[in-house]
Amino acid sequence: MTEGHPGAAILLDQYRAMVASDTEGVVRHFADEIYYEEPSLGVVAHTPDEVARVYQPWFDYVDFTFPTLDAFGSQRRAALRWEMHGTIRKEMPEVLPPDAVGKSFTLVGVTVAEFDGGLRIVRCGCYWDRGSLTRQF
């Protein structure tokens, strides 16, 4: 883990909140108006509440950890390369096939964020390959 830049530390804090299923912790660093995208899910969100609704199903249906986190930042931008290991607890019909329940997976992705002058996230993208996830089931 790399935490040298304040933006990198913010992203790391956000991912620690994910492991704790802490929705408020995930959105704590977002500005009131944002552009958040997660293309693998077909999601675009514009407020912290909308982002929270993206993450809540993952907290409800999946047990996961991020054993690999590597973050860096410069000026008003930061990026985080992550590796998620998890097990599907309940069906997520909009994301995974029904036979995924009870199975484990590994997923690698990157999150890129842009901050305002107060180090609040104003733009954020979470990028991962949905095909690499579904092929594991």
C-alpha positions in Angstrom: 0.0 0.0 0.0 1.1 3.5 -0.8 -0.4 6.4 1.2 2.1 9.2 0.5 -0.4 11.5 -1.3 -3.6 12.7 0.5 -5.8 11.6 -2.4 -4.2 8.2 -2.4 -4.9 8.0 1.4 -8.6 9.0 0.7 -9.0 6.1 -1.8 -7.4 3.6 0.6 -9.8 4.8 3.4 -12.7 4.4 1.0 -11.7 0.8 0.3 -11.2 0.0 3.9 -14.8 1.2 4.4 -16.0 -1.2 1.7 -14.4 -4.2 3.5 -16.3 -3.1 6.6 -19.6 -2.8 4.6 -19.6 0.9 5.8 -21.7 2.7 3.2 -21.2 6.1 4.9 -17.5 5.5 5.0 -17.5 4.8 1.2 -19.2 8.0 0.3 -17.8 10.2 3.1 -15.1 11.8 0.8 -17.5 12.6 -2.1 -18.5 16.1 -2.9 -22.3 16.9 -3.0 -22.3 16.8 -6.8 -20.1 14.2 -8.5 -19.7 12.2 -11.6 -19.2 8.5 -10.7 -19.1 5.8 -13.3 -18.8 2.0 -13.1 -19.1 0.9 -16.7 -19.0 -2.8 -15.9 -22.3 -2.3 -14.1 -23.7 0.3 -16.5 -23.8 2.8 -13.7 -23.5 6.6 -13.6 -24.2 8.4 -10.3 -24.2 12.1 -9.5 -24.6 12.2 -5.7 -23.2 10.4 -2.8 -26.6 8.8 -2.1 -26.7 7.4 -5.6 -23.2 5.9 -5.2 -24.2 4.4 -1.9 -27.0 2.6 -3.7 -24.4 1.1 -6.1 -22.4 -0.4 -3.3 -25.1 -1.6 -0.9 -26.0 -4.8 -2.9 -22.4 -5.8 -2.8 -22.4 -5.4 1.0 -25.6 -7.4 1.2 -24.7 -10.3 -1.2 -20.9 -10.7 -1.2 -18.2 -11.3 1.4 -15.0 -9.8 0.2 -11.6 -8.4 1.0 -9.0 -6.4 -0.8 -5.7 -8.1 0.0 -3.9 -6.0 -2.7 -4.3 -2.2 -2.7 -1.8 0.1 -4.3 -2.6 3.8 -4.5 -0.8 6.8 -5.8 -1.7 10.4 -6.5 -0.5 13.8 -7.9 -2.0 17.2 -7.6 -5.8 16.7 -7.7 -5.9 13.1 -8.9 -5.3 9.7 -7.5 -5.6 6.1 -8.6 -5.9 2.8 -6.8 -5.2 -0.6 -8.2 -7.1 -3.2 -6.3 -7.6 -7.0 -6.1 -10.9 -8.2 -4.6 -11.3 -11.8 -3.3 -14.7 -12.8 -2.3 -17.6 -15.3 -2.0 -21.1 -14.8 -3.3 -23.6 -15.2 -0.5 -26.9 -14.4 -2.3 -28.1 -14.2 -5.9 -27.3 -10.9 -7.7 -29.4 -11.5 -10.8 -28.6 -8.2 -12.4 -24.8 -9.0 -12.1 -24.1 -12.7 -11.8 -25.6 -16.0 -12.8 -27.7 -17.8 -10.2 -25.2 -20.6 -9.8 -22.6 -18.2 -8.5 -24.0 -18.4 -5.0 -21.5 -20.0 -2.6 -18.6 -19.7 -5.1 -15.4 -17.7 -4.6 -13.9 -15.2 -7.1 -11.0 -12.9 -7.7 -11.4 -9.6 -9.4 -8.8 -7.0 -10.4 -9.6 -3.4 -11.1 -8.6 0.2 -10.8 -10.3 3.3 -9.4 -9.4 6.7 -10.6 -10.5 9.9 -8.8 -10.3 13.6 -9.2 -10.6 16.0 -6.2 -11.7 19.5 -5.7 -9.5 22.0 -3.7 -10.8 20.6 -0.4 -9.8 17.0 -1.4 -13.4 15.9 -1.9 -14.0 13.5 -4.8 -15.8 15.2 -7.7 -15.1 12.6 -10.4 -14.6 8.9 -9.9 -14.4 5.9 -12.1 -14.3 2.2 -11.0 -13.0 0.0 -13.8 -13.0 -3.8 -13.9 -13.8 -6.5 -16.4 -17.2 -8.0 -15.8 -16.4 -10.9 -18.2 -13.4 -11.9 -16.1 -15.8 -12.1 -13.1 -18.6 -14.1 -14.8 -16.2 -16.6 -16.4 -15.3 -17.7 -12.8 -18.8 -19.2 -12.3 
